[in-house]
């Protein structure tokens, strides 16, 4: 251990003796490490924010849909199935959603409509924030009331104001017309990264109880899919298995794979994997400068060996063994790149903060990335310092002394 400290001491002395040259040698390492730290920090921050927002929007949500095989056998999800799934202890709400094209006419003109027929827990599953009035619920579903809910943005398009609770909306769908009373107006939640855009050409979205669609499109008690809000503290897969078990038992189709499941947990995992791949690729490109920096370290160490040939010869002449010379130069190369790595980490953290301030991109410092970067920079020093170190250790002492 004492020998290692002695090597480190000599390495620091040699680096300090050539400050300018040492810094220029470190520059490639500094740039490479700083780039990687900044990219990883911004990528990690973006991933954390994205996960937080997705969890806030759809955490614990599970989509269950009917497979093509089930459709062929005319096996759809029924209103009774919905109620049975709602009774599972781990489930907080169930929504059905079927969309139809329609149109309406108001004092502001003609509008295309996307008529969305929903179930009793629509407000919970849609994460709706009410601006005026209320969302329809179980009572409206059971009674098939002709009520609807629209967004404040769509209300302004239709009527020029968003305070429209109590007004009627005449909707035509499949050559049938029906009047719906507006009982609630929703507003867009502030959710940071994920933003909903609307423009004048988009259809107006009108949400209604599915039971009120019967006069327009006929029977509406069979569905292609369910959206389920499960307990966020539990594994989504466990809840999904419970739902599928209930549905298969009711339809007596166990093992037929009539019901397909996808959870927000799966979506988050896929997005995280994709973001991780992008971050890794960009980090790899930025890390090419580390290779350039390593070549610079090898070059400067070869120069150092040439400059200190007589010193090496003198040390060998008074009994220094080959491995002592080898370790001395390896330690110096590793110290050179390690110091560059530490400076690069600090520069990368500062750079990520600056980028975050200028662009608004979130950032999160990754401790594993910092530790890995410093260790990797040290490894570069050892790898690229090996050739010069071996060259120094192999010098013949008589030839080395004669070189003066």
N, C-alpha and C positions, 0 to 999 in steps of 0.2 A: 504493500500500500504506500509505503514511504517512497518507493521508486516511482510510482504513478504520479504522486504529488510533485516530485522533482521534474518529471517529464512535462507536466502541466506548467510548472513555473518557468522552465526554459522556453516552452512554446509561447507563453504570454510575453516573455521578454523579447523574443524574436519578432513577434507580431507588432509589439509597441515600437521596436526599433525601426520598423518600416511601415508606419501608420498609413501613409498615402497608398502605397502599393497593396497593403493588406486590405484596405477598404475597397479599392477597385476590384480586387480579387473576389471579395465577398459580394459585390454588387449583383452578380447574376443570381447568387443564392438568395439575397435579400428580395430581389424582384420576384423570383419564383415563389418563395414562401409567402410573401405579402399578397400576391395574386391569389394563391390557393386559399389562404385564410380568409381573405375578403369574399371570395366566391362562395366558399363553404358557409361562412357566417350569414351571408344574404340568403343563400339557398335554405339554410336551416331556419332562419327567421321567417321566410316565406312559407315554408312547410308548416311551421308551428301555427302561424296565423291562419293558413288555409284550413288546417285540421280543426282549429278552434271554431272557425266560422261554419265549416261543414257540420261539425258536431252541434252547433247552435241551431242550424237550419234543419238538419235531418238526423241528428244523433239518435240512435236506437230505432230508426225507421227501417222497415223491411217490406219489400214489394213481393207479393205472391201473385203469379199469373198462371193462366191455364195454358197447358201445352197444346201443340197441334194435334197430338193423339187424342187428348180429351175433347177438343172441339169436334174432331171426327166422330167421336162417340156421343156427341151432344151432352157432354158433362161440363156444365158451367157452375160458377159460384152463385149460390142463391142468397136471398135475403135471410133465410134461416141459418145458412152457413155463417153469414156475417155476425149474426147474434151469438152463435155458438163460439166463434173465435173471440168475440168481445168478452166472453165469460171466463177466458183463461186468466189466471191470477197474474201472470207476468206481463199482461198486455194492458196498456193504458187507453188505447183507442184504436178504432178501425174505420177506414174510409174507403168508399168505392168511388170511382171516377170514370165517367163515360162522357165523351165530347161529341158534339153535333154542330154542324154548320147552320147558321141562321142569319136573319137580318132584322133590322128595326128602323123605324123612321121617327125622328124627333124634330123639334124646331130647328135643330142645327144641321139637319140633312139626313141622308141615308147612310147606314152603317152596317158593315158585315159583323157578325157575332160568332164567337166560339162559345156555345152553350155547354157548360160543364155541369153534368148531373152528379151530385155528391151524396155521401152518406151522413150519418148522425155525428161523426166526430171530425167533420171537415175542418172546423176552426183549429182544432188541436194539430192535425196533420199538416195543415197549410202554414202553421206558425203565423196565423193572421193577427194583425194588430188593428183593432177597431178604432176608427176615427169618429164615426157616427153610428148610432143604432147598435144592433146585435147581429151575430151570425145565427143562421137557422140551426136547429138541433133535433133531438129525438122527437119532440112533439110535432114539429113541422113535417118530419119524415113520415110519421105514423098517420097524420091527417092529410098528407099530400097537399099541403098548402101551396098556393101560387105566390111564392115569395122568392126574392133573389138578393144576392149580395154582389156589389161591384167595387172596384178600386176607386180611390179619389181621382186618379188621373183619367180613368175612363168616364167617370161621372162628369168631369169638366168637358170632355170631348162631346158627350151626349147632350148635356144640359147647360154648359157654360158655368156651372157651379158644382161644388162637391157636397153641398148640404142638400141632399136629395132624398133623405129617408121619408118614406110615405108616398113618394111619387110612383106612378105606374109606368111600366115599360112594356109596350106591345111588341111581341116577338113572333116572327114567322119562321117556321121550321118544317121542311118537307110539305109545303103547301098548306100547312095548318097554322092557325094563329092563336095566340093566347096572351093574356095580360098578366104581368107579374108585378107585385108591389115590392118596391125596394125597401128592405128592412135593415140593411146595414151597409156601411161604406168602410172599406179597409184602406190602410196606408202602408206604403213600403217601409219595411224595417231598415234601419241603418245597419248594414252588414259588411262594411269595409271593402274587401276585395271584390266580392261578387255583387254586381250591380245589374238591376233589371232596366232594360231600355225599352221605351215605347216611342212609336212614331205614328203619324196620322194614318198611314196606310195599313197599320196592323188591325186585325179584328178586335173588337171589344170583347173582353172576357166577362161572361155573366154566369155566376155560380147559383145553382138552384137545387132544391131537394130532388133526388132521383125519382121519388114517387109522384112528383108533379109533371113528369114527362109523358105519362101514359096517354094523355089526350093528343099529344103531338106525334109520338113515334110508336105508340102501342105499348105492349108489356115491357116493363123495365125492372123486373125482379131477378134477372140473370145477368152476371157480370163476368168480364174477362180477367179482372185483376182486383187485388186488394192492396191498400197501403196500410201498414200496421205500425203503430207507435208502441214499441216495447220499452221495458224498464232499461234505462241507460246504464244502470250499474251492472247489468248482466250481459253475458256473451250473446250477441245477436244470433249466433248459430243455434244455441240452445232454444231460444224463443222460436226461431224458424222451424226447428224440428217439432216443437209442440204444435205449432199451427198446422203443419203438413199432416201430422198424426191425426189431428181432429178432422181435417178435411177428408183425408183418405178413409177414415173410419165412417164418416157420414156418407161418403160416396161408394164405400166398399170397393176401393181400388188400390189397396196397399200393394206396393211393388210395381205399379203401372207407370209411375213417374208422370202422373197427370198434372202435377203442380210444381212449378219452377219458382225458385227463390233467389232474390238478390237483395243484399242489405247495403246500407250506406257504409258499413264497415268495409265491405268488399270494394266499394267505390274509392274510399279513402286510401285503402291499401294499394290499389292500382295507381292512383294519382301520386302517392308517395314514392312508389317504385319508379314511375316515369320521371318525376322531379329529381329523384336520386340519380337516375341514369344521366339526365341532362347536366346536373351539377358535377357528376364524376367526369363526364366527357370534357366539360369546360375546364375543370381543374387539371385534367390530363394535358390539355393544350397549354394551359398556363404553366404547368410543371415542366414543359420542354425547356424553359429557361433554366431549370435546375440542372439539366444535362449540360447546357452551355456553361453554367457556372461551375460544374464539376470539371469540365475540360479546362476552364480557366485556372482552377485550383491545381490541377495536375501540371499545367504549364508553368505556373509560378513556382511550384515546388521543385520542378526540374531546374529552373533558373537558380533557386535557392541552393540546391545541391551543388551546382556548378560554382556558385559564389563562395560556398563554404567548404570546398574540397580540401583545402589545407587544414581547416579546423577538424574535419572528419579524420584526416590522416594523422593529426596530432593525437586525437582521442584514441585512435586504434593503436598508435605507437606506444601509448602509456598503459595499454591493457584493456581498453573498452572492447567488449565483445560485439559480434555482429548484430545480435538481437537488441542490444542497447541502442545502437545507431538506428536500427529499424523502428523501434518503438518511439524514439525521439521524434523522428520525422512523421511517423503516422499520427502521433499525438498532436503535433503542430498542425497537420492538415485537418484533423478532426476538430481541433479547437477553432481553427479558422472558419470552417463551415458551420460549427455550432454557434459561434458568436454571430455569424451572418444569419443563421436560422432564428436566433432570439430577436435580433433587430428586425428581421422580416416579419415575425409574429406581431411585434408591437406595431410595425408599419401597417400590417394587414388589418389589425383591429381598428386603428385610426382611419384607414381607408374605408373600411366597411361602415364606420360611423358617419364619415363624410358623405358617402354615397346614399346612406339612409336619410340623412338630413336633406340632401339635394333632391332626391327622387321620391322620397316617402316610402321606399321599400323597407320592410321590417328586417331586422338583423338579430341574430342570436349567436353568441360566442360559443363555439364548440370546443370544450376542454380536450376531448380525444383528438381532435384535429390539431390543436396546438401541440400537445405532447408528441403526436405522430410526426408533425412537421419538424420539430427540433431533433427527434431521433433520426428521422430520414436525412436531415441535413448533415448530422454527424456521420451517418452511414456513407453519404456521398464523399465526405472527407476521407474516410477510411479506404473506400474503393478507389477513388481517383488519386489518393495519396500513396497508394500501395506501390505503384511503379517507381516513382521518385525515391520512396523509402528503401525499396529493394536495391535500387541503383546506388544509393548512398551506402547501404550496408555492405555491398559487394566491392566497394572501392579497395584497391590495394593500397595499404598505408604508405609504402615507399613511393608509388606513383603519385599518390595524393599529396605528399609532402614536397615532392619534386615539382608539382604544378605551380607552386608559388613563384 
